[in-house]
Amino acid sequence: MRGNIKGVAFDLDGTLYPNYRLNVRLLPFILKEWRLLSAFGKARNIIRIEQEKGFVTQGDFYEYQSEITAKILSVKPEFLKEKIEKLIYRGWEPLFKKVKLFNRVHETLNALQKAGYKLGLLSDFPPEKKLEYLNLTGYWDTVLSSEQFGALKPHPLSFIKLAEAMSLPPEEIIYVGNSHRYDVIGAARAGMKTAWIKPLLSLDYKKPKPDFSFHSYRHFFDYMLQ
């Protein structure tokens, strides 16, 4: 074990595979549904801003998200929740059958598992079907989505729930993500160690500084297991 770390948790999108490999396959959808995607993205930013002010979504997160999206689009919200579910949540999932992971992801997960680390996964979007299509089932002690708790990253709530589900204190977990804004800041707020898989041209000036930065899973493998 590295220090007192007993659990390793991962983000999914952009962390276990490069975002561009999905975005290329999404291009026809993006061109067709750009207004919906733009409004959907703005709605999630509004939710995050509200979270920073202390408001966490109560009740049905998806209902609330669709209401904000409908307001941005100036449409009635009655059928928008179903449309978002069909086009964005369920519609994208089959594309993951053809998305290639980062090199050495399977090797790293296998080695971490054999070394006795508990493995967790926390994504903003529901991850279960994606993991199935990416052939990444069977590794995880815990799989969660922040949307279950009505609190998108970087709000610390879902990270705290992740630690509880892994039966570990946050300080004994290192969280791996590609987004400094959402993954590194969110996990650090919850008291976790952080590992940032960063873009090649990104600098290390961002704060809080992650406990470890890497460009490839070979480096993360060496950091955790050698």
C-alpha positions in Angstrom: 0.0 0.0 0.0 1.1 3.6 -0.7 1.3 5.3 2.6 -2.1 5.1 4.4 -4.1 4.8 1.1 -6.4 1.8 1.1 -8.8 2.7 -1.6 -8.5 4.1 -5.2 -11.5 5.7 -6.8 -11.9 6.9 -10.4 -13.9 9.3 -12.4 -15.1 7.7 -15.7 -15.5 10.1 -18.6 -12.2 11.5 -19.8 -10.4 9.6 -17.1 -10.6 5.9 -18.2 -10.8 6.9 -21.9 -9.9 10.0 -23.8 -12.8 12.4 -24.4 -12.0 12.9 -28.0 -12.7 9.2 -28.8 -16.3 9.7 -27.7 -16.7 13.2 -29.1 -15.8 12.0 -32.6 -18.6 9.5 -32.5 -21.0 12.1 -31.0 -20.4 14.6 -33.8 -23.6 13.8 -35.8 -25.6 14.1 -32.7 -23.9 17.3 -31.6 -24.6 18.9 -35.0 -28.2 17.9 -34.9 -29.0 18.6 -31.2 -26.7 21.5 -30.5 -29.4 23.7 -29.0 -30.5 21.0 -26.5 -26.9 20.2 -25.6 -26.0 23.9 -25.1 -29.1 24.4 -22.9 -28.4 21.2 -21.0 -24.8 22.3 -20.3 -26.0 25.7 -19.1 -28.5 24.1 -16.8 -25.9 22.0 -15.1 -23.7 25.0 -14.7 -26.6 26.8 -13.0 -27.0 23.8 -10.7 -23.3 24.0 -9.8 -23.5 27.7 -9.1 -26.5 27.1 -6.8 -24.5 24.3 -5.0 -21.6 26.8 -4.4 -24.2 29.0 -2.6 -25.3 26.1 -0.4 -28.3 24.8 -2.3 -28.3 21.0 -3.0 -31.1 19.8 -5.3 -34.0 18.2 -3.3 -36.4 15.7 -4.7 -36.1 14.5 -8.3 -32.7 15.8 -9.7 -33.7 14.9 -13.2 -37.0 16.8 -13.0 -35.2 19.9 -11.7 -32.5 19.7 -14.4 -35.1 19.4 -17.1 -37.1 22.4 -15.7 -34.0 24.6 -15.9 -33.2 23.3 -19.4 -36.7 24.0 -20.6 -36.6 27.5 -19.2 -33.3 28.2 -21.1 -34.9 26.8 -24.3 -38.2 28.7 -23.7 -40.2 25.5 -24.1 -42.6 23.6 -21.9 -40.9 21.1 -19.6 -43.5 18.3 -19.8 -41.7 16.1 -22.3 -38.1 17.5 -22.0 -37.1 15.2 -19.1 -38.1 12.2 -21.3 -36.2 13.7 -24.3 -33.1 14.3 -22.3 -33.3 10.7 -20.9 -33.8 9.2 -24.3 -31.2 11.3 -26.3 -28.5 12.2 -23.8 -28.5 9.6 -21.1 -29.6 6.4 -23.0 -28.9 7.6 -26.5 -25.1 7.9 -26.0 -24.5 4.7 -24.1 -24.2 2.3 -27.1 -21.4 4.5 -28.5 -19.2 3.2 -25.7 -19.0 -0.2 -27.3 -16.5 1.3 -29.8 -14.6 3.6 -27.5 -11.0 2.6 -26.7 -9.7 3.0 -23.2 -6.4 4.7 -22.3 -3.5 2.3 -22.5 -2.9 0.1 -19.5 -6.2 0.8 -17.7 -7.1 -2.9 -17.4 -3.6 -3.7 -16.3 -3.7 -1.0 -13.7 -7.1 -1.9 -12.3 -6.1 -5.6 -12.1 -2.9 -4.8 -10.3 -4.6 -2.5 -7.8 -7.2 -5.1 -7.1 -4.6 -7.8 -6.6 -2.6 -5.5 -4.3 -5.6 -5.3 -2.0 -6.9 -1.8 -2.7 -10.6 -1.2 -2.6 -11.8 0.2 -5.9 -14.6 2.8 -6.4 -16.0 4.8 -9.2 -17.9 8.1 -9.1 -19.1 9.8 -12.2 -21.5 12.8 -12.7 -23.4 10.7 -15.2 -24.9 7.2 -14.5 -21.9 4.9 -15.2 -23.3 1.3 -15.1 -24.1 0.8 -18.8 -21.0 2.6 -19.9 -18.8 0.3 -17.7 -20.6 -2.7 -19.3 -20.0 -1.5 -22.9 -16.3 -0.6 -22.0 -15.7 -4.0 -20.6 -14.9 -2.5 -17.2 -17.3 -4.5 -14.9 -16.0 -6.7 -12.2 -13.4 -4.4 -10.7 -15.4 -2.2 -8.5 -16.4 -2.4 -4.8 -18.6 0.7 -5.3 -20.1 2.4 -8.3 -21.9 5.7 -7.8 -23.3 8.7 -9.7 -23.3 12.2 -8.1 -26.8 12.7 -9.6 -28.0 10.1 -7.0 -27.4 12.7 -4.4 -28.5 15.8 -6.3 -25.1 17.3 -6.0 -22.8 17.5 -9.1 -19.1 17.7 -8.7 -17.2 19.5 -7.3 -19.7 19.6 -4.4 -18.2 17.3 -1.8 -21.4 15.4 -0.9 -21.0 12.6 -3.5 -17.3 12.1 -2.6 -18.3 11.8 1.0 -21.0 9.2 0.0 -18.4 7.4 -2.0 -16.1 7.1 1.0 -19.0 5.8 3.1 -19.9 3.2 0.5 -16.2 2.1 0.3 -16.2 1.8 4.2 -13.1 4.0 4.3 -12.3 7.4 5.7 -11.8 10.0 2.9 -8.1 10.5 3.8 -7.4 6.8 3.0 -8.8 7.2 -0.6 -7.0 8.6 -3.6 -9.4 9.9 -6.3 -8.3 9.9 -9.9 -9.9 12.3 -12.4 -9.2 14.3 -15.5 -11.0 17.5 -14.5 -9.1 19.8 -12.0 -12.3 21.9 -11.6 -14.6 19.0 -10.8 -12.5 16.0 -9.7 -9.4 17.4 -8.0 -11.3 20.2 -6.2 -14.3 18.1 -5.3 -12.2 15.2 -3.9 -9.9 17.5 -2.0 -12.9 19.3 -0.4 -14.0 15.9 0.9 -10.6 15.2 2.4 -9.4 12.7 -0.2 -6.0 12.4 -1.8 -6.1 13.4 -5.5 -4.5 12.2 -8.7 -4.9 14.3 -11.9 -4.6 12.8 -15.4 -4.0 16.0 -17.1 -3.7 17.2 -20.7 -0.2 17.1 -22.2 -0.1 20.9 -22.4 -1.5 21.6 -19.0 0.7 23.3 -16.4 0.8 22.5 -12.7 -0.1 25.9 -11.4 -3.7 25.1 -10.6 -4.7 25.1 -6.9 -5.3 23.0 -4.9 -2.3 21.1 -6.3 -3.1 17.4 -6.7 -1.1 14.9 -4.7 0.0 13.3 -8.0 -0.2 14.4 -11.7 0.3 12.1 -14.6 -0.1 11.8 -18.4 -0.3 8.0 -18.8 -1.4 5.1 -16.7 2.1 3.7 -16.8 3.1 6.6 -14.5 0.1 6.1 -12.2 0.8 2.3 -12.1 4.4 3.0 -11.0 3.2 5.6 -8.5 0.8 3.3 -6.8 2.4 -0.1 -7.2 6.2 0.3 -7.3 
